[in-house]
């Protein structure tokens, strides 16, 4: 396990934002079965305030749904429907609409709570990976081209996807844009760049969505070139991976304290680790715990069942 001890004690006391507690007597499983079918490879996760969980499949585009009190998820949006042959990030807006990033389909899909397709918006040549929703727009990261896409949200409608920030707007060429969260009333986005795959190439970008300008976040104590990101107050969580020192890789969630202006961050805690066989991707909050998706993306022979589990050693 990789640990970060420098200045950690002081930084932990600066964490703000409360962690919600479960209702008394509310028992929830520590492991959820997304699917028992072969080669599902789950990727994205979202949990509603009432405890409805959505998990996507990057291999076939299916979206599964369940309740945090029930161990088994069930198919919700069938694989391949609406041209959704891939599915990565998933987010819910305040209306309960379900936004799904369609990876290399180059499409953003938006569904009503009952599964009715409301909008399909295309981004040519894109690999739409993760997304964040503000009051007036949805922003989507593109891992293929390094573009940050935007679709306006107004009067219940979803606008066309437009390239809001090109790769050339970043101080250095993005390697692999992935996780994204928004802060400051929707004005600032934090965008994770997993880099080239070489340790040390990861970055966290601070994007002014109004001025359309980008600067690097100065991250101390660890890395935040993450797959999934979660922001709660000044707590920034990210699913990261790094060499295990034995020619392999391990995965963990880093917790950082984010400065009020979003320009600096310090990693102060790290979860227990998981291996390549698990290959966790994204995270979501469920009351007093974090959940992550065990994608098995880095295994040569994925083995059902595909699961979501509690992040160990961190809440």
ChimeraX commands (.cxc) that place a marker at each C-alpha (Angstrom):
marker #1 position 0.00,0.00,0.00 radius 0.5
marker #1 position 1.25,3.43,-0.90 radius 0.5
marker #1 position 1.04,5.87,1.98 radius 0.5
marker #1 position 1.37,9.64,2.20 radius 0.5
marker #1 position 2.48,10.95,5.55 radius 0.5
marker #1 position 3.97,14.40,4.97 radius 0.5
marker #1 position 1.66,17.08,6.41 radius 0.5
marker #1 position -1.19,14.60,6.44 radius 0.5
marker #1 position -2.24,15.17,10.03 radius 0.5
marker #1 position -2.65,18.91,9.61 radius 0.5
marker #1 position -4.40,18.56,6.28 radius 0.5
marker #1 position -6.97,16.07,7.54 radius 0.5
marker #1 position -8.25,18.56,10.08 radius 0.5
marker #1 position -8.96,20.97,7.20 radius 0.5
marker #1 position -11.40,18.62,5.49 radius 0.5
marker #1 position -14.87,20.12,5.20 radius 0.5
marker #1 position -18.21,18.66,4.19 radius 0.5
marker #1 position -20.18,16.13,6.17 radius 0.5
marker #1 position -20.41,12.43,5.35 radius 0.5
marker #1 position -24.08,11.34,5.44 radius 0.5
marker #1 position -25.12,8.57,7.79 radius 0.5
marker #1 position -27.43,5.67,6.91 radius 0.5
marker #1 position -30.85,5.50,8.47 radius 0.5
marker #1 position -31.07,3.42,11.66 radius 0.5
marker #1 position -31.57,-0.24,10.80 radius 0.5
marker #1 position -30.73,0.39,7.13 radius 0.5
marker #1 position -28.69,-2.65,6.20 radius 0.5
marker #1 position -26.92,-2.63,2.87 radius 0.5
marker #1 position -24.75,-5.28,1.20 radius 0.5
marker #1 position -21.01,-4.71,0.89 radius 0.5
marker #1 position -21.03,-6.42,-2.53 radius 0.5
marker #1 position -23.48,-5.97,-5.41 radius 0.5
marker #1 position -23.81,-8.27,-8.40 radius 0.5
marker #1 position -24.14,-6.21,-11.57 radius 0.5
marker #1 position -24.35,-9.19,-13.90 radius 0.5
marker #1 position -23.58,-12.90,-14.04 radius 0.5
marker #1 position -23.24,-12.83,-17.83 radius 0.5
marker #1 position -19.82,-13.09,-19.45 radius 0.5
marker #1 position -17.78,-10.08,-20.65 radius 0.5
marker #1 position -20.08,-7.39,-19.27 radius 0.5
marker #1 position -17.19,-5.31,-17.91 radius 0.5
marker #1 position -18.97,-2.63,-15.87 radius 0.5
marker #1 position -17.47,0.85,-15.89 radius 0.5
marker #1 position -19.57,3.79,-14.63 radius 0.5
marker #1 position -21.69,4.20,-11.52 radius 0.5
marker #1 position -24.22,6.69,-10.16 radius 0.5
marker #1 position -26.32,6.50,-6.99 radius 0.5
marker #1 position -29.40,8.68,-6.53 radius 0.5
marker #1 position -30.25,10.39,-3.21 radius 0.5
marker #1 position -32.94,7.77,-2.66 radius 0.5
marker #1 position -30.54,4.86,-3.19 radius 0.5
marker #1 position -31.12,3.83,-6.79 radius 0.5
marker #1 position -27.88,2.60,-8.35 radius 0.5
marker #1 position -27.01,2.69,-12.06 radius 0.5
marker #1 position -24.01,0.84,-13.51 radius 0.5
marker #1 position -22.90,0.87,-17.16 radius 0.5
marker #1 position -21.20,-1.77,-19.28 radius 0.5
marker #1 position -18.39,-0.55,-21.51 radius 0.5
marker #1 position -18.32,-3.79,-23.48 radius 0.5
marker #1 position -21.91,-3.77,-24.79 radius 0.5
marker #1 position -23.60,-0.53,-23.69 radius 0.5
marker #1 position -26.06,-2.06,-21.23 radius 0.5
marker #1 position -27.11,-0.09,-18.16 radius 0.5
marker #1 position -28.06,-1.94,-14.99 radius 0.5
marker #1 position -30.20,-0.64,-12.16 radius 0.5
marker #1 position -30.76,-1.67,-8.56 radius 0.5
marker #1 position -31.34,-0.49,-5.02 radius 0.5
marker #1 position -28.52,-0.09,-2.50 radius 0.5
marker #1 position -30.48,-2.35,-0.13 radius 0.5
marker #1 position -30.66,-5.17,-2.69 radius 0.5
marker #1 position -27.60,-7.24,-3.59 radius 0.5
marker #1 position -28.67,-7.89,-7.21 radius 0.5
marker #1 position -28.87,-5.31,-10.02 radius 0.5
marker #1 position -31.04,-5.93,-13.07 radius 0.5
marker #1 position -30.89,-4.91,-16.73 radius 0.5
marker #1 position -32.45,-1.48,-17.22 radius 0.5
marker #1 position -31.35,-0.25,-20.66 radius 0.5
marker #1 position -30.64,-3.16,-23.03 radius 0.5
marker #1 position -27.27,-3.53,-24.69 radius 0.5
marker #1 position -27.18,-1.97,-28.15 radius 0.5
marker #1 position -30.50,-0.12,-27.84 radius 0.5
marker #1 position -30.56,3.36,-29.43 radius 0.5
marker #1 position -27.11,2.66,-30.89 radius 0.5
marker #1 position -25.68,2.46,-27.38 radius 0.5
marker #1 position -23.18,-0.33,-27.96 radius 0.5
marker #1 position -20.78,1.10,-25.37 radius 0.5
marker #1 position -21.37,2.93,-22.10 radius 0.5
marker #1 position -18.85,4.57,-19.79 radius 0.5
marker #1 position -19.65,7.41,-17.40 radius 0.5
marker #1 position -23.17,7.85,-16.02 radius 0.5
marker #1 position -24.64,10.77,-14.09 radius 0.5
marker #1 position -28.07,11.86,-12.82 radius 0.5
marker #1 position -29.42,15.40,-12.87 radius 0.5
marker #1 position -31.86,16.95,-10.41 radius 0.5
marker #1 position -34.79,15.86,-12.57 radius 0.5
marker #1 position -33.68,12.24,-12.33 radius 0.5
marker #1 position -32.61,12.11,-15.97 radius 0.5
marker #1 position -29.86,9.60,-16.71 radius 0.5
marker #1 position -26.91,10.84,-18.79 radius 0.5
marker #1 position -24.69,8.15,-20.31 radius 0.5
marker #1 position -21.36,8.73,-22.07 radius 0.5
marker #1 position -21.21,6.33,-25.00 radius 0.5
marker #1 position -17.43,5.90,-25.20 radius 0.5
marker #1 position -16.34,5.23,-28.82 radius 0.5
marker #1 position -19.89,5.41,-30.14 radius 0.5
marker #1 position -19.17,9.16,-29.97 radius 0.5
marker #1 position -22.61,9.81,-28.48 radius 0.5
marker #1 position -24.18,11.16,-25.31 radius 0.5
marker #1 position -27.47,9.46,-24.38 radius 0.5
marker #1 position -30.07,11.01,-22.08 radius 0.5
marker #1 position -32.95,8.99,-20.61 radius 0.5
marker #1 position -36.00,9.67,-18.51 radius 0.5
marker #1 position -36.26,7.82,-15.18 radius 0.5
marker #1 position -38.51,5.24,-16.86 radius 0.5
marker #1 position -35.88,4.50,-19.54 radius 0.5
marker #1 position -37.41,6.55,-22.38 radius 0.5
marker #1 position -34.74,8.01,-24.66 radius 0.5
marker #1 position -34.92,11.80,-24.46 radius 0.5
marker #1 position -31.87,12.79,-26.48 radius 0.5
marker #1 position -28.92,11.35,-28.39 radius 0.5
marker #1 position -26.17,13.85,-29.11 radius 0.5
marker #1 position -23.17,13.02,-31.30 radius 0.5
marker #1 position -19.53,14.10,-31.10 radius 0.5
marker #1 position -17.72,12.93,-34.22 radius 0.5
marker #1 position -14.54,10.96,-33.60 radius 0.5
marker #1 position -14.86,11.16,-29.83 radius 0.5
marker #1 position -14.46,8.60,-27.08 radius 0.5
marker #1 position -16.84,10.10,-24.51 radius 0.5
marker #1 position -15.69,8.90,-21.14 radius 0.5
marker #1 position -17.02,10.79,-18.13 radius 0.5
marker #1 position -19.34,13.72,-17.51 radius 0.5
marker #1 position -20.41,16.40,-15.06 radius 0.5
marker #1 position -23.71,18.28,-14.93 radius 0.5
marker #1 position -24.31,21.92,-13.95 radius 0.5
marker #1 position -27.55,23.90,-13.85 radius 0.5
marker #1 position -27.22,24.89,-17.50 radius 0.5
marker #1 position -24.96,22.35,-19.20 radius 0.5
marker #1 position -23.41,18.91,-19.26 radius 0.5
marker #1 position -19.65,18.63,-19.85 radius 0.5
marker #1 position -18.12,15.44,-21.24 radius 0.5
marker #1 position -14.47,14.37,-21.41 radius 0.5
marker #1 position -13.11,12.90,-24.63 radius 0.5
marker #1 position -10.28,10.44,-24.13 radius 0.5
marker #1 position -9.57,10.11,-27.85 radius 0.5
marker #1 position -8.98,13.72,-28.86 radius 0.5
marker #1 position -8.47,15.60,-25.57 radius 0.5
marker #1 position -11.51,17.80,-26.20 radius 0.5
marker #1 position -13.94,18.86,-23.48 radius 0.5
marker #1 position -17.46,18.80,-24.95 radius 0.5
marker #1 position -20.50,20.76,-23.75 radius 0.5
marker #1 position -24.24,20.45,-24.33 radius 0.5
marker #1 position -26.57,23.18,-23.11 radius 0.5
marker #1 position -29.41,22.27,-20.78 radius 0.5
marker #1 position -32.33,24.68,-21.05 radius 0.5
marker #1 position -36.11,24.43,-20.71 radius 0.5
marker #1 position -35.91,20.67,-20.24 radius 0.5
marker #1 position -34.04,20.18,-23.52 radius 0.5
marker #1 position -30.53,18.95,-24.23 radius 0.5
marker #1 position -28.61,20.95,-26.83 radius 0.5
marker #1 position -26.08,19.70,-29.33 radius 0.5
marker #1 position -22.63,18.67,-28.17 radius 0.5
marker #1 position -20.10,21.35,-29.07 radius 0.5
marker #1 position -16.31,21.33,-28.52 radius 0.5
marker #1 position -16.05,23.72,-25.58 radius 0.5
marker #1 position -12.29,23.37,-25.10 radius 0.5
marker #1 position -9.94,21.90,-27.72 radius 0.5
marker #1 position -6.86,19.92,-26.76 radius 0.5
marker #1 position -4.75,22.93,-27.76 radius 0.5
marker #1 position -6.28,24.94,-24.88 radius 0.5
marker #1 position -4.45,22.77,-22.32 radius 0.5
marker #1 position -0.95,23.85,-21.22 radius 0.5
marker #1 position 0.29,20.41,-22.29 radius 0.5
marker #1 position -1.33,18.00,-24.70 radius 0.5
marker #1 position -3.81,15.79,-22.80 radius 0.5
marker #1 position -2.86,12.15,-22.70 radius 0.5
marker #1 position -6.16,10.55,-21.67 radius 0.5
marker #1 position -8.90,12.79,-20.27 radius 0.5
marker #1 position -11.12,10.91,-17.88 radius 0.5
marker #1 position -12.82,11.90,-14.60 radius 0.5
marker #1 position -14.50,15.29,-14.23 radius 0.5
marker #1 position -16.28,17.19,-11.43 radius 0.5
marker #1 position -17.55,20.77,-11.19 radius 0.5
marker #1 position -17.35,23.33,-8.39 radius 0.5
marker #1 position -17.79,27.06,-7.72 radius 0.5
marker #1 position -21.43,27.04,-8.81 radius 0.5
marker #1 position -20.61,25.29,-12.06 radius 0.5
marker #1 position -17.94,27.76,-13.11 radius 0.5
marker #1 position -14.88,25.57,-12.49 radius 0.5
marker #1 position -14.27,21.99,-13.59 radius 0.5
marker #1 position -11.55,19.67,-12.37 radius 0.5
marker #1 position -10.56,17.26,-15.11 radius 0.5
marker #1 position -8.33,14.24,-14.56 radius 0.5
marker #1 position -5.75,13.35,-17.21 radius 0.5
marker #1 position -4.33,9.84,-16.88 radius 0.5
marker #1 position -1.48,10.77,-19.18 radius 0.5
marker #1 position 0.47,8.37,-21.35 radius 0.5
marker #1 position 0.30,5.46,-18.93 radius 0.5
marker #1 position 3.80,6.12,-17.63 radius 0.5
marker #1 position 3.97,6.96,-13.91 radius 0.5
marker #1 position 4.36,10.70,-13.46 radius 0.5
marker #1 position 2.52,11.66,-16.64 radius 0.5
marker #1 position -0.81,12.05,-14.80 radius 0.5
marker #1 position -2.27,15.51,-14.23 radius 0.5
marker #1 position -5.28,17.25,-12.76 radius 0.5
marker #1 position -6.50,20.25,-14.76 radius 0.5
marker #1 position -8.46,23.25,-13.47 radius 0.5
marker #1 position -10.80,24.47,-16.19 radius 0.5
marker #1 position -12.53,27.84,-16.04 radius 0.5
marker #1 position -15.68,26.93,-17.95 radius 0.5
marker #1 position -16.68,30.56,-18.47 radius 0.5
marker #1 position -13.33,32.00,-19.54 radius 0.5
marker #1 position -12.46,28.71,-21.29 radius 0.5
marker #1 position -8.98,28.65,-19.82 radius 0.5
marker #1 position -6.98,25.78,-18.33 radius 0.5
marker #1 position -4.25,25.57,-15.70 radius 0.5
marker #1 position -2.64,22.63,-13.93 radius 0.5
marker #1 position -3.61,21.93,-10.33 radius 0.5
marker #1 position -0.55,21.69,-8.10 radius 0.5
marker #1 position -1.05,18.31,-6.42 radius 0.5
marker #1 position 1.15,17.35,-3.45 radius 0.5
marker #1 position 1.45,14.06,-1.59 radius 0.5
marker #1 position 0.25,11.80,-4.39 radius 0.5
marker #1 position -1.51,11.84,-7.74 radius 0.5
marker #1 position -5.01,12.65,-8.95 radius 0.5
marker #1 position -4.72,11.65,-12.60 radius 0.5
marker #1 position -7.78,9.59,-11.85 radius 0.5
marker #1 position -10.36,7.48,-13.60 radius 0.5
marker #1 position -13.41,8.47,-11.55 radius 0.5
marker #1 position -13.52,11.67,-9.48 radius 0.5
marker #1 position -15.88,12.63,-6.65 radius 0.5
marker #1 position -15.98,16.08,-5.04 radius 0.5
marker #1 position -17.67,16.75,-1.68 radius 0.5
marker #1 position -16.95,20.18,-0.21 radius 0.5
marker #1 position -13.17,20.38,-0.33 radius 0.5
marker #1 position -12.78,16.60,-0.34 radius 0.5
marker #1 position -11.65,15.36,-3.73 radius 0.5
marker #1 position -11.59,11.59,-4.25 radius 0.5
marker #1 position -10.03,9.89,-7.25 radius 0.5
marker #1 position -9.56,6.28,-8.38 radius 0.5
marker #1 position -5.88,5.97,-9.28 radius 0.5
marker #1 position -3.52,3.21,-10.33 radius 0.5
marker #1 position 0.22,2.87,-9.95 radius 0.5
marker #1 position 3.01,0.25,-10.17 radius 0.5
marker #1 position 3.16,-2.29,-7.36 radius 0.5
marker #1 position 6.95,-2.60,-7.52 radius 0.5
marker #1 position 6.70,-6.16,-8.88 radius 0.5
marker #1 position 5.99,-5.46,-12.55 radius 0.5
marker #1 position 2.28,-5.14,-11.84 radius 0.5
marker #1 position -0.28,-2.44,-11.03 radius 0.5
marker #1 position -2.57,-1.74,-8.12 radius 0.5
marker #1 position -5.63,0.48,-7.73 radius 0.5
marker #1 position -6.76,2.71,-4.87 radius 0.5
marker #1 position -8.81,5.80,-4.05 radius 0.5
marker #1 position -6.83,8.89,-3.09 radius 0.5
marker #1 position -8.47,11.54,-0.92 radius 0.5
marker #1 position -7.17,15.09,-1.31 radius 0.5
marker #1 position -7.89,18.42,0.34 radius 0.5
marker #1 position -8.69,20.96,-2.37 radius 0.5
marker #1 position -7.84,24.64,-1.89 radius 0.5
marker #1 position -10.82,27.06,-2.09 radius 0.5
marker #1 position -9.66,28.38,-5.47 radius 0.5
marker #1 position -9.10,24.88,-6.84 radius 0.5
marker #1 position -5.51,25.62,-7.77 radius 0.5
marker #1 position -3.78,23.33,-5.28 radius 0.5
marker #1 position -4.59,20.00,-3.66 radius 0.5
marker #1 position -2.88,17.72,-1.17 radius 0.5
marker #1 position -3.45,13.96,-0.99 radius 0.5
marker #1 position -3.94,13.09,2.68 radius 0.5
marker #1 position -5.33,9.57,2.69 radius 0.5
marker #1 position -5.45,6.49,0.53 radius 0.5
marker #1 position -7.76,3.49,0.60 radius 0.5
marker #1 position -6.64,-0.09,0.74 radius 0.5
marker #1 position -5.59,-1.34,-2.67 radius 0.5
marker #1 position -7.06,-3.68,-5.28 radius 0.5
marker #1 position -5.29,-5.64,-7.99 radius 0.5
marker #1 position -5.55,-6.03,-11.74 radius 0.5
marker #1 position -8.11,-8.81,-11.40 radius 0.5
marker #1 position -10.48,-6.29,-9.84 radius 0.5
marker #1 position -9.42,-3.17,-11.83 radius 0.5
marker #1 position -11.77,-0.65,-10.16 radius 0.5
marker #1 position -12.80,2.33,-12.27 radius 0.5
marker #1 position -15.26,4.88,-10.91 radius 0.5
marker #1 position -16.75,5.70,-7.51 radius 0.5
marker #1 position -20.00,6.95,-6.03 radius 0.5
marker #1 position -21.15,7.98,-2.58 radius 0.5
marker #1 position -23.77,5.93,-0.74 radius 0.5
marker #1 position -24.42,7.43,2.71 radius 0.5
marker #1 position -21.34,6.86,4.88 radius 0.5
marker #1 position -19.40,4.76,2.39 radius 0.5
marker #1 position -17.86,4.83,-1.06 radius 0.5
marker #1 position -18.63,2.27,-3.75 radius 0.5
marker #1 position -16.43,1.40,-6.71 radius 0.5
marker #1 position -16.95,-0.60,-9.88 radius 0.5
marker #1 position -14.89,-3.75,-10.37 radius 0.5
marker #1 position -14.50,-3.54,-14.14 radius 0.5
marker #1 position -12.01,-6.39,-14.72 radius 0.5
marker #1 position -10.92,-4.30,-17.71 radius 0.5
marker #1 position -7.27,-5.23,-17.25 radius 0.5
marker #1 position -7.80,-8.97,-16.99 radius 0.5
marker #1 position -7.31,-11.23,-20.00 radius 0.5
marker #1 position -10.18,-13.50,-18.98 radius 0.5
marker #1 position -12.90,-11.62,-17.08 radius 0.5
marker #1 position -14.85,-13.88,-14.76 radius 0.5
marker #1 position -18.48,-13.39,-13.71 radius 0.5
marker #1 position -20.04,-12.23,-11.54 radius 0.5
marker #1 position -19.20,-8.59,-12.21 radius 0.5
marker #1 position -19.55,-6.56,-9.04 radius 0.5
marker #1 position -19.66,-3.26,-7.23 radius 0.5
marker #1 position -18.10,-3.26,-3.76 radius 0.5
marker #1 position -17.32,-0.91,-0.89 radius 0.5
marker #1 position -14.03,0.95,-1.16 radius 0.5
marker #1 position -11.93,-0.59,1.63 radius 0.5
marker #1 position -10.24,1.59,4.22 radius 0.5
marker #1 position -11.78,4.92,3.23 radius 0.5
marker #1 position -15.17,6.59,3.53 radius 0.5
marker link #1:1,2 radius 0.2
marker link #1:2,3 radius 0.2
marker link #1:3,4 radius 0.2
marker link #1:4,5 radius 0.2
marker link #1:5,6 radius 0.2
marker link #1:6,7 radius 0.2
marker link #1:7,8 radius 0.2
marker link #1:8,9 radius 0.2
marker link #1:9,10 radius 0.2
marker link #1:10,11 radius 0.2
marker link #1:11,12 radius 0.2
marker link #1:12,13 radius 0.2
marker link #1:13,14 radius 0.2
marker link #1:14,15 radius 0.2
marker link #1:15,16 radius 0.2
marker link #1:16,17 radius 0.2
marker link #1:17,18 radius 0.2
marker link #1:18,19 radius 0.2
marker link #1:19,20 radius 0.2
marker link #1:20,21 radius 0.2
marker link #1:21,22 radius 0.2
marker link #1:22,23 radius 0.2
marker link #1:23,24 radius 0.2
marker link #1:24,25 radius 0.2
marker link #1:25,26 radius 0.2
marker link #1:26,27 radius 0.2
marker link #1:27,28 radius 0.2
marker link #1:28,29 radius 0.2
marker link #1:29,30 radius 0.2
marker link #1:30,31 radius 0.2
marker link #1:31,32 radius 0.2
marker link #1:32,33 radius 0.2
marker link #1:33,34 radius 0.2
marker link #1:34,35 radius 0.2
marker link #1:35,36 radius 0.2
marker link #1:36,37 radius 0.2
marker link #1:37,38 radius 0.2
marker link #1:38,39 radius 0.2
marker link #1:39,40 radius 0.2
marker link #1:40,41 radius 0.2
marker link #1:41,42 radius 0.2
marker link #1:42,43 radius 0.2
marker link #1:43,44 radius 0.2
marker link #1:44,45 radius 0.2
marker link #1:45,46 radius 0.2
marker link #1:46,47 radius 0.2
marker link #1:47,48 radius 0.2
marker link #1:48,49 radius 0.2
marker link #1:49,50 radius 0.2
marker link #1:50,51 radius 0.2
marker link #1:51,52 radius 0.2
marker link #1:52,53 radius 0.2
marker link #1:53,54 radius 0.2
marker link #1:54,55 radius 0.2
marker link #1:55,56 radius 0.2
marker link #1:56,57 radius 0.2
marker link #1:57,58 radius 0.2
marker link #1:58,59 radius 0.2
marker link #1:59,60 radius 0.2
marker link #1:60,61 radius 0.2
marker link #1:61,62 radius 0.2
marker link #1:62,63 radius 0.2
marker link #1:63,64 radius 0.2
marker link #1:64,65 radius 0.2
marker link #1:65,66 radius 0.2
marker link #1:66,67 radius 0.2
marker link #1:67,68 radius 0.2
marker link #1:68,69 radius 0.2
marker link #1:69,70 radius 0.2
marker link #1:70,71 radius 0.2
marker link #1:71,72 radius 0.2
marker link #1:72,73 radius 0.2
marker link #1:73,74 radius 0.2
marker link #1:74,75 radius 0.2
marker link #1:75,76 radius 0.2
marker link #1:76,77 radius 0.2
marker link #1:77,78 radius 0.2
marker link #1:78,79 radius 0.2
marker link #1:79,80 radius 0.2
marker link #1:80,81 radius 0.2
marker link #1:81,82 radius 0.2
marker link #1:82,83 radius 0.2
marker link #1:83,84 radius 0.2
marker link #1:84,85 radius 0.2
marker link #1:85,86 radius 0.2
marker link #1:86,87 radius 0.2
marker link #1:87,88 radius 0.2
marker link #1:88,89 radius 0.2
marker link #1:89,90 radius 0.2
marker link #1:90,91 radius 0.2
marker link #1:91,92 radius 0.2
marker link #1:92,93 radius 0.2
marker link #1:93,94 radius 0.2
marker link #1:94,95 radius 0.2
marker link #1:95,96 radius 0.2
marker link #1:96,97 radius 0.2
marker link #1:97,98 radius 0.2
marker link #1:98,99 radius 0.2
marker link #1:99,100 radius 0.2
marker link #1:100,101 radius 0.2
marker link #1:101,102 radius 0.2
marker link #1:102,103 radius 0.2
marker link #1:103,104 radius 0.2
marker link #1:104,105 radius 0.2
marker link #1:105,106 radius 0.2
marker link #1:106,107 radius 0.2
marker link #1:107,108 radius 0.2
marker link #1:108,109 radius 0.2
marker link #1:109,110 radius 0.2
marker link #1:110,111 radius 0.2
marker link #1:111,112 radius 0.2
marker link #1:112,113 radius 0.2
marker link #1:113,114 radius 0.2
marker link #1:114,115 radius 0.2
marker link #1:115,116 radius 0.2
marker link #1:116,117 radius 0.2
marker link #1:117,118 radius 0.2
marker link #1:118,119 radius 0.2
marker link #1:119,120 radius 0.2
marker link #1:120,121 radius 0.2
marker link #1:121,122 radius 0.2
marker link #1:122,123 radius 0.2
marker link #1:123,124 radius 0.2
marker link #1:124,125 radius 0.2
marker link #1:125,126 radius 0.2
marker link #1:126,127 radius 0.2
marker link #1:127,128 radius 0.2
marker link #1:128,129 radius 0.2
marker link #1:129,130 radius 0.2
marker link #1:130,131 radius 0.2
marker link #1:131,132 radius 0.2
marker link #1:132,133 radius 0.2
marker link #1:133,134 radius 0.2
marker link #1:134,135 radius 0.2
marker link #1:135,136 radius 0.2
marker link #1:136,137 radius 0.2
marker link #1:137,138 radius 0.2
marker link #1:138,139 radius 0.2
marker link #1:139,140 radius 0.2
marker link #1:140,141 radius 0.2
marker link #1:141,142 radius 0.2
marker link #1:142,143 radius 0.2
marker link #1:143,144 radius 0.2
marker link #1:144,145 radius 0.2
marker link #1:145,146 radius 0.2
marker link #1:146,147 radius 0.2
marker link #1:147,148 radius 0.2
marker link #1:148,149 radius 0.2
marker link #1:149,150 radius 0.2
marker link #1:150,151 radius 0.2
marker link #1:151,152 radius 0.2
marker link #1:152,153 radius 0.2
marker link #1:153,154 radius 0.2
marker link #1:154,155 radius 0.2
marker link #1:155,156 radius 0.2
marker link #1:156,157 radius 0.2
marker link #1:157,158 radius 0.2
marker link #1:158,159 radius 0.2
marker link #1:159,160 radius 0.2
marker link #1:160,161 radius 0.2
marker link #1:161,162 radius 0.2
marker link #1:162,163 radius 0.2
marker link #1:163,164 radius 0.2
marker link #1:164,165 radius 0.2
marker link #1:165,166 radius 0.2
marker link #1:166,167 radius 0.2
marker link #1:167,168 radius 0.2
marker link #1:168,169 radius 0.2
marker link #1:169,170 radius 0.2
marker link #1:170,171 radius 0.2
marker link #1:171,172 radius 0.2
marker link #1:172,173 radius 0.2
marker link #1:173,174 radius 0.2
marker link #1:174,175 radius 0.2
marker link #1:175,176 radius 0.2
marker link #1:176,177 radius 0.2
marker link #1:177,178 radius 0.2
marker link #1:178,179 radius 0.2
marker link #1:179,180 radius 0.2
marker link #1:180,181 radius 0.2
marker link #1:181,182 radius 0.2
marker link #1:182,183 radius 0.2
marker link #1:183,184 radius 0.2
marker link #1:184,185 radius 0.2
marker link #1:185,186 radius 0.2
marker link #1:186,187 radius 0.2
marker link #1:187,188 radius 0.2
marker link #1:188,189 radius 0.2
marker link #1:189,190 radius 0.2
marker link #1:190,191 radius 0.2
marker link #1:191,192 radius 0.2
marker link #1:192,193 radius 0.2
marker link #1:193,194 radius 0.2
marker link #1:194,195 radius 0.2
marker link #1:195,196 radius 0.2
marker link #1:196,197 radius 0.2
marker link #1:197,198 radius 0.2
marker link #1:198,199 radius 0.2
marker link #1:199,200 radius 0.2
marker link #1:200,201 radius 0.2
marker link #1:201,202 radius 0.2
marker link #1:202,203 radius 0.2
marker link #1:203,204 radius 0.2
marker link #1:204,205 radius 0.2
marker link #1:205,206 radius 0.2
marker link #1:206,207 radius 0.2
marker link #1:207,208 radius 0.2
marker link #1:208,209 radius 0.2
marker link #1:209,210 radius 0.2
marker link #1:210,211 radius 0.2
marker link #1:211,212 radius 0.2
marker link #1:212,213 radius 0.2
marker link #1:213,214 radius 0.2
marker link #1:214,215 radius 0.2
marker link #1:215,216 radius 0.2
marker link #1:216,217 radius 0.2
marker link #1:217,218 radius 0.2
marker link #1:218,219 radius 0.2
marker link #1:219,220 radius 0.2
marker link #1:220,221 radius 0.2
marker link #1:221,222 radius 0.2
marker link #1:222,223 radius 0.2
marker link #1:223,224 radius 0.2
marker link #1:224,225 radius 0.2
marker link #1:225,226 radius 0.2
marker link #1:226,227 radius 0.2
marker link #1:227,228 radius 0.2
marker link #1:228,229 radius 0.2
marker link #1:229,230 radius 0.2
marker link #1:230,231 radius 0.2
marker link #1:231,232 radius 0.2
marker link #1:232,233 radius 0.2
marker link #1:233,234 radius 0.2
marker link #1:234,235 radius 0.2
marker link #1:235,236 radius 0.2
marker link #1:236,237 radius 0.2
marker link #1:237,238 radius 0.2
marker link #1:238,239 radius 0.2
marker link #1:239,240 radius 0.2
marker link #1:240,241 radius 0.2
marker link #1:241,242 radius 0.2
marker link #1:242,243 radius 0.2
marker link #1:243,244 radius 0.2
marker link #1:244,245 radius 0.2
marker link #1:245,246 radius 0.2
marker link #1:246,247 radius 0.2
marker link #1:247,248 radius 0.2
marker link #1:248,249 radius 0.2
marker link #1:249,250 radius 0.2
marker link #1:250,251 radius 0.2
marker link #1:251,252 radius 0.2
marker link #1:252,253 radius 0.2
marker link #1:253,254 radius 0.2
marker link #1:254,255 radius 0.2
marker link #1:255,256 radius 0.2
marker link #1:256,257 radius 0.2
marker link #1:257,258 radius 0.2
marker link #1:258,259 radius 0.2
marker link #1:259,260 radius 0.2
marker link #1:260,261 radius 0.2
marker link #1:261,262 radius 0.2
marker link #1:262,263 radius 0.2
marker link #1:263,264 radius 0.2
marker link #1:264,265 radius 0.2
marker link #1:265,266 radius 0.2
marker link #1:266,267 radius 0.2
marker link #1:267,268 radius 0.2
marker link #1:268,269 radius 0.2
marker link #1:269,270 radius 0.2
marker link #1:270,271 radius 0.2
marker link #1:271,272 radius 0.2
marker link #1:272,273 radius 0.2
marker link #1:273,274 radius 0.2
marker link #1:274,275 radius 0.2
marker link #1:275,276 radius 0.2
marker link #1:276,277 radius 0.2
marker link #1:277,278 radius 0.2
marker link #1:278,279 radius 0.2
marker link #1:279,280 radius 0.2
marker link #1:280,281 radius 0.2
marker link #1:281,282 radius 0.2
marker link #1:282,283 radius 0.2
marker link #1:283,284 radius 0.2
marker link #1:284,285 radius 0.2
marker link #1:285,286 radius 0.2
marker link #1:286,287 radius 0.2
marker link #1:287,288 radius 0.2
marker link #1:288,289 radius 0.2
marker link #1:289,290 radius 0.2
marker link #1:290,291 radius 0.2
marker link #1:291,292 radius 0.2
marker link #1:292,293 radius 0.2
marker link #1:293,294 radius 0.2
marker link #1:294,295 radius 0.2
marker link #1:295,296 radius 0.2
marker link #1:296,297 radius 0.2
marker link #1:297,298 radius 0.2
marker link #1:298,299 radius 0.2
marker link #1:299,300 radius 0.2
marker link #1:300,301 radius 0.2
marker link #1:301,302 radius 0.2
marker link #1:302,303 radius 0.2
marker link #1:303,304 radius 0.2
marker link #1:304,305 radius 0.2
marker link #1:305,306 radius 0.2
marker link #1:306,307 radius 0.2
marker link #1:307,308 radius 0.2
marker link #1:308,309 radius 0.2
marker link #1:309,310 radius 0.2
marker link #1:310,311 radius 0.2
marker link #1:311,312 radius 0.2
marker link #1:312,313 radius 0.2
marker link #1:313,314 radius 0.2
marker link #1:314,315 radius 0.2
view
